[in-house]
């Protein structure tokens, strides 16, 4: 598949929109994010890989994260490498709807959108490294590697090809974003919206690349025993999203089993997720199932891709 | 203290004889060793000369005219009676002293000035010293200065327990107005425009302050005394036994006076210095390490990247990687290069350059979590100055190349392999702490002088932990703050060094630990009781099995010792045989050289013969000459020499071609020997 709709990539460089959705973050984190982005933009620009860059920050908090002073700090940290736009949503849109909102403001000539979490710090050469695979035809997304805890999903160690990507740090050609229709904000609030988005890109025939040389720091921590530490919100929303994914990507048997497990669980997060799902099903609010032959979405065990190791 | 002791002391005379190993002797040595061309009529000015017993040997060895200056008449009278020029002078104010010295010397040339064991007696020695500095500059003269060393181990040991014995004479003469250490003296001299050129201190292990001899910190046999002496030897090996600091100085610009409060003013230091070693061979992982440092919630750090044996291309690549960093990281990062030493050298270099309150080792494949520094800071609050130790997980990784870009791929679940908290007892058996989980207090390196052992090629971190932790204590946290990368297939220290080398280094550290006393943390006696009680119970429960095991161990030990003795005997035989062979070989080489010379003579004769044939064409003469020549060649060939090589040498040379090269015969020897 060729990129007929994409502008020629290279000199004088691609137009880039960077977007992140804030939610009760510390302004210091936002500043640190911008400091790192500014350096990455500066280097990519000097390499001729990008031209103009806009950073759009959405805010789903109930009280704005950024006031005039902290916004000025961001502007200073950006060192005129990019334009910064701040959009206080005045409601919690979640990640899917928040990113759709930010993408809707993208300039028409935007070539790529880089989506990241607001607590992610990119490495200096990241932009050039994640753009490189797009020189080959058929690449729909390039995802960077997160540190200090690397995501365990499988990828081809030579081509980087993988089943899905996470929007913690991913580059997507804007035309493909539009072709896919953005995130499914009706079905997903803040988890698995990226998995669903990535699968729909693959559904169109594009390949997804995981690039371990492109690195970003995402402040995740482990328990004293070395175990993963999900937050309460992560437990609930990931449970809710898991049920929705099984329904949407045509795994009715697995859905029934997991739904039953949730309903028998004593975990209030799981019970609540099951209740909400059933209510939506009763009210006809679920999306139509797709990919019945599982050409794109492969549900293995309890994951949407084979994992190299449990986490 | 053998000499000196100055004015105002009613309890002693100061007529100290000349001894080669006294201040006088050392002064003379310094002047002789650093002698500059001086006019024969030049003088040597001895300020505070006392009885000036150095006058005669100085005159004899250097040929200068000796001039003694002092305020005490008795010494001056003695010098005058011995035929030397003397002047009475009270040293004091700068300008007055300078003028007085000018008057004494006049237009005469001055080769040297000595100012021995006098400075510490003056009420304001700095002013006098400035006058001497200016006078020496005017006269372009070298200056020898000595003072007693207040930091002698005997004084320090007693003072540590609150005891300071002022005496009639000696190191703590009651007439001293000021004390000096080596560093303090050098600073004082520089502010007077006197710059150290050389030094030759007088030394004595047991000074006049070595009393009472049964003092627990002075007595040679006590553990605590030994511990203190070993600490001092590590920190300040050059001055613990110095009686008098003796300096040879050249005059020069005076340094600005150091404010007296500089010693206690708060120092501007980062909380943590991060030492990152790199050989420039895995920049993709160094990039990850630096990124994670940028992600720290506590950014009060400096990063010292130690480039070890980098090629020019590697150096440029590392420089570029650092230059790529955002300004705030770049400003905190510096690159130091080292072109020699083993893997431990960069640590000593990095620790020496570190300015932080704590120093951590984060190698170029290590990954800190965002709260790595923050956790150290929390531990510091609970125990300032201690070694700080957090926890880590271990994760296997390997290199991959995706789209032409080299990256790192995690291969398994991060696991907490190492104990959550530090346990000194466990560490006595082996390392349980990857270095990236530790922050060492800077005092361990900079104050206690505990440096990394550069003879170790592996386990240098464990060795360092074992020397630091008992002395400063450890504060530990179970918080997982880093990922220790584990290379299963790619190059790492585990693949670069074989097991024998690891074992050798391990035993070296154990031997060092066994040779020194050990401080144990609180509650250790309870731990030891439990261990010993447990052992006793086990012995009581299984006496036969334990006895058998002990006997087996003894037998095994006996076998090992016998084998070792055999090996040693065999080694000695081999060495003796090797020496014989080398001697024989030397003889053969000499004979070979003779033969080669003879052969060259034959060649010359052959040329003559050819010429003869061309000129005369006499066949009978030709036959005769050829027969002669053949006989000469038969006598002279290398082959004949080779046949004479004794059998042991032949065996040795046949053993390896390399051996043949080493003994100097080259491949020719080998070929000839094969024909023998």
Contacts between the chains, C-beta under 8 A, distances in Angstrom:
chain1	res1	chain2	res2	distance
A	32	B	294	8.0
A	32	B	295	7.8
A	35	B	326	5.1
A	35	B	327	8.0
A	35	B	328	6.3
A	36	B	294	6.7
A	36	B	326	5.9
A	38	B	326	7.2
A	39	B	324	7.4
A	39	B	325	7.2
A	39	B	326	4.1
A	39	B	327	7.5
A	43	B	324	6.3
A	121	B	291	6.9
A	121	B	294	6.0
A	121	B	295	4.9
A	123	B	287	6.2
A	123	B	288	7.9
A	123	B	291	4.7
A	124	B	324	4.0
A	124	B	325	6.1
A	124	B	326	6.9
A	125	B	287	7.7
A	125	B	324	6.2
A	129	B	405	6.0
A	132	B	403	5.9
A	132	B	404	7.7
A	132	B	405	7.2
A	133	B	403	4.9
A	136	B	403	8.0
A	145	B	407	6.8
A	147	B	288	5.8
A	147	B	291	6.5
A	147	B	292	5.8
A	147	B	295	8.0
A	147	B	367	6.0
A	148	B	292	5.9
A	148	B	367	4.7
A	148	B	368	7.0
A	148	B	369	5.1
A	148	B	370	7.8
A	148	B	482	7.7
A	148	B	483	5.4
A	149	B	414	7.1
A	149	B	483	7.8
A	150	B	409	7.8
A	150	B	410	4.2
A	152	B	410	7.3
A	152	B	413	7.7
A	155	B	402	7.9
A	156	B	402	8.0
A	157	B	400	4.2
A	157	B	402	7.1
A	157	B	409	6.2
A	158	B	400	7.5
A	158	B	401	7.2
A	158	B	402	6.8
A	159	B	402	6.8
A	159	B	403	7.7
A	160	B	402	3.8
A	160	B	403	6.1
A	209	B	402	7.4
A	209	B	403	7.1
A	210	B	402	7.5
A	211	B	402	5.6
A	211	B	403	6.5
A	211	B	405	6.7
A	211	B	407	7.1
A	212	B	400	6.0
A	212	B	402	6.0
A	212	B	407	3.1
A	212	B	408	6.1
A	212	B	409	5.6
A	213	B	284	6.2
A	213	B	402	6.5
A	213	B	403	7.9
A	213	B	405	3.5
A	213	B	406	6.2
A	213	B	407	3.8
A	214	B	405	7.7
A	214	B	407	7.9
A	215	B	287	6.8
A	215	B	288	5.6
A	215	B	291	5.8
A	215	B	407	7.9
A	216	B	291	7.5
A	217	B	291	5.2
A	217	B	292	5.7
A	217	B	294	6.9
A	217	B	295	3.7
A	217	B	370	7.5
A	219	B	295	6.4
A	219	B	297	7.6
A	219	B	369	7.7
A	219	B	370	4.1
A	220	B	369	7.9
A	221	B	369	5.7
A	221	B	370	7.2
A	221	B	371	6.7
A	221	B	480	7.2
A	222	B	369	7.7
A	222	B	393	6.3
A	222	B	414	6.8
A	222	B	480	4.5
A	223	B	480	7.2
A	224	B	391	6.9
A	224	B	420	6.2
A	224	B	478	4.2
A	224	B	479	6.3
A	224	B	480	6.4
A	225	B	416	6.1
A	226	B	393	4.5
A	226	B	414	5.9
A	226	B	415	6.0
A	226	B	416	3.6
A	226	B	480	5.6
A	308	B	410	7.2
A	308	B	411	6.6
A	308	B	412	7.7
A	309	B	410	7.3
A	309	B	411	7.0
A	309	B	412	4.7
A	309	B	413	4.5
A	310	B	413	5.5
A	311	B	413	6.2
A	311	B	414	7.8
